[in-house]
Amino acid sequence: MVVLPEAGWRTRAGMAALIAALGGPDDARFVGGAVRDSLLGLPVSDVDVATRLRPDDVMARLKAAGIKAVPTGLAHGTVTAVTDGGPVEVTTLRRDVSTDGRHATVAFSDDWQEDASRRDFTINALYADPVTGAVFDWFGGLADLDARRVRFIGDPLTRIAEDHLRILRFFRFHARFGAGAPDAAALAACTARANDLMALSRERIAAELLKLLAADDPVPDVRVMIEQGIFVPVLPEIVDAAPLAVLVAREAAAGVAGDPVRRLSALIAPDPALARDIAARLKLSNHVAKRLATAAARHDDRPDALAYRYGPESAVDLVLLGNGPEAEARKLDAWQRPQLPLGGGTLIARGLAPGPIVARTLGRIEDRWVEAGFPDGRVLEAIVTEELSRAR
């Protein structure tokens, strides 16, 4: 029998009270990522509990136990229990009634294996007794975890037909947990059904893609995805993993955490208009869209000048996507934006007539000040004097 190792999340504040309120191990078990990651010795942040209890019963029991219950997804059986140690998602066992690749209609169940059978990968279908830690495994997830193998439960084509996003999830999970070549049956199914991605919302595609690119080293899986035409239906512009490989190496050399937005920039041709188009297509935030466009312009300047003009985040992008020394990117962690020690009022006090000329002159002074390395004293005074002479 495989048993969960001791882990802080299992005994965190409020967990025992929650399990007791749900009826103990007969009616509640840990499931999914917390079980998988604990077995791998990885840190656990999110905890999920599966239960035989119906959602209304879960709500009533939590209320009776003095535990705040938030009905976050009652139609799909999910209630969030807000414990002293943090939120825990409690979901009633389910079976699929119908699916269309984007949404599922479910019915509640009291069969643990039936609930496990509707999950995507064997390593995500592991359940654990909340008291003894004994692990329940119906589909070979433990063996796959030991082999660092990501494998669909049952027929991969069936799993993908139920939820098309599982195509991208397969590569994300392989990038994080897999070793060696991807499972052949899974890869064949993802390749055959790649066009199904077109039916998904662009927000779901973007979220999953950015999670994939956040892996320690997504390059091998991105390379396979390009070779198999996985990106073609939704992001045909992604055609070469080589720039991503260079960036991942430079991030490591700089001691800078891998960043999914920066890595997406590496996969896009250096064209700001294209970057903005892709950002709009994926419905990314304005902040991310601006960052992609700035990175795509591949501005070349001193790192501190880049940070002043575009912000430290974009400056790190530009340094690592360009040819600057990797060490300069790490220095930007502690960079603080200098303040130009004069304003329009100073220029007017020195004889410049009020009007648009003040802003233009101040802009030229600022540009020269940045180019000179943010000097003060005599160097700055010389710049100001020269620009005032030009403006009069």
GIDAZI-V747399 format. One line per field, one symbol per residue. ss: DSSP state (A for helix, B for strand, O for the rest). psi: psi as a letter, one per 20 degrees, with the letter a starting at -180 (. if undefined). burial: 1 if it has 24 or more other C-alpha atoms within 12 Angstrom, else 0. Layout:
ss: ???
psi: ???
burial: ???
//
This chain:
ss: OOBOOOOAAAAOOOAAAAAAAOOAAAOBBBBOAAAAAAAOOOOOOOBBBBBOOOAAAAAAAAAAOOOBBBBBBAAAOBBBBBBOOBBBBBBBOBBBBBBOBOOBBBBBOOOAAAAAAOOOBAAAOOBBBOOOOBBBOOOOAAAAAAOOOOOBOOOAAAAAAABOOAAAAAAAAAAAAOOOOOOAAAAAAAAAOAAAAAAOOAAAAAAAAAAAAOOOOOAAAAAAAAAOOOOOOOOOOOOOOAAAAAAAAAAAAAOOOOOAAAAAAAAOOOOAAAAAAAAAAOOOOAAAAAAAAAAAOOOOOOAAAAAAAAOAAAAAAAAAAOOOOAAAAAAAAAOOOOOOOOOAAAAAAOOOOOOAAAAAAAAAAAAAAAAOOOOOAAAAAAAAAAAAAAAO
psi: ppqqrpqhhhjrpigghggghjjahhipqqqchggghghikqqpgppqpqqiqqghggggggghjkppppmhlhhjjppppnrhirqppopqqrqpgqqjihqqpqqqrjoghgghiirgqhijkpqppighjpppoikkhghhghilpopqpbohhgghhhohiighhghghhhgirqaqqpgggggghghjhihhhiqqhghggghghhgiiqgnigghhgghghjkhhghhmiioipighgggggghgghikpqpphgghhhhiqqmohggghgggghilrrhghghgggghhilporqghgghghiqhghggghghibjrphhhghhihjpppqppkrahhghghjjppqahhgggghggggghgghiklrachgghggggghhghh.
burial: 00011000110001111110111110111111111111100000011111111111111011100011111001011111111000111111111100001100001110011011111111111111111010111111110110011111100111111111111111111111110001100111111011111101010111111111111111111111110111101110111110111011111001011111111111111100011101100101000111111111111111111111111111111111110101011101000000010101001000010000010011101111110001000001001100110010
//
